[in-house]
Amino acid sequence: METLKDAPTTLMFHAEMIPPIADSVGDAVQVSDPPLAPHGDLQSYQTFLESRPPSFETYAIDQIISLAHLAPSLHLHIVHLSATQAIPILKAARESGIDITAETCFHYLGLAAEGVERGDCRYKCCPPIREQLNQDGLWEELTSPDSCIKTVVSDHSPCTPELKLLPPRLQTIEAPHMHHSDSGIDMTADLDCSKEKQDVEIRAAKEVGDFFAAWGGISSVGLGLPILYTSAKNRAAAGSKFTPNIIDIVRLCCTATAKQVGLSHRKGALKVGMDADICVFDDTEEWVLHSHGMHWKNRCSPWEGHRFAGRVKETWLRGQKVFEYGGMNGGFVSGKPVGEAIVEKRFA
């Protein structure tokens, strides 16, 4: 904070911290060890959820706010907020003059703990996907006029399917098992002894469906608009008052995110002189996501099998069409990436 206190930038935090007195669950972001004394079945999502309670998030955010005086002009931002218990803390800090905001993610708004099957580690991420009641609270805050949640993002965290340690009944893509360490690196190539290889296979069999051993992260890049549009539509049909419209979704996913990273002079709006990044969205089409419809390399996601309302038909980048649904090469009509690294001086 002291280093960046006078910079026109944003300091972002993965806000999870083990309270002073708690069972250890490991402090690695991507992979955590089981508690020292596991409190349940490690293939049960409830066991994993209870191992990372809302207090992990609230304690971390309290700590961040307590240090905000070191950089009173610096914008502080909480990435992938999950626990609604943190919302009153953030709002109180904002009311006191601290420049702090938060984002939440597509999976926290569209998935709930009650829907996670035993051993389905596709749902594992940190902070965890919480209960339906928690999701309802996120939607309520999202539509509040003074919301502390300013953006919604994918937090896309891909991995090879085998790192999710899925039970056979949940495997939709055939792939060899890859044992991994806490760094996510395949260690099997270094095992020359057949006995050691056999030990790896035995260990892998024991880890299948283990939420603590599986890679943590959700793959959903490219699905954000259908996820939010569908979820909002379903909530409205169920009588919820807290449902953003398509303009709100554009603000949360485009306009506000461009502003957050200092690119609002180029991105996040349709105006003369802007970059002409355009999405053509058919809000009438209904479809189900299958693995072949995922436009990332390793096709493993908890969104597989979900029915969506609305499909992205075209994507234009700086006035050039780069994607067309149903087109050749999986729809990527440009043939090769045309994205550019934006290294210009940031605008506050």
Buried (B, 14 or more C-beta within 10 A) or exposed (E): BEEBEEBEEBBBBBBBBBEEEBEEBBEEBBBBBBBEEEEEBBBBBBBBBBBBBBBBBBBBBBEBBEEBEEBEEBBBBBBBBBBBBBBEBBBEBBEEEBBBBBBBBBBBBBBBBEEBEEBBBBBBBBBBBBBEEBBBBBBBBBBEEEBBBBBBBBBBBBBBBBBBBBBEEBBBBEBEBBBBEEEBEEEBEEBEEEEEEEEBEEEBEEBBBBBBBBBBBBBBBBBBBBBBBBBBBBBBEEEBEBBBEBEBBBBBBBBBBBBBBBBBBBBBBEEEEBBEBBBBBEEEBEBEBEEEBBBBEBBBBBBBEBEBBBBBBBBBBBEEBBBBBEEEEEBBBBEEEEEEEEEEEEEE
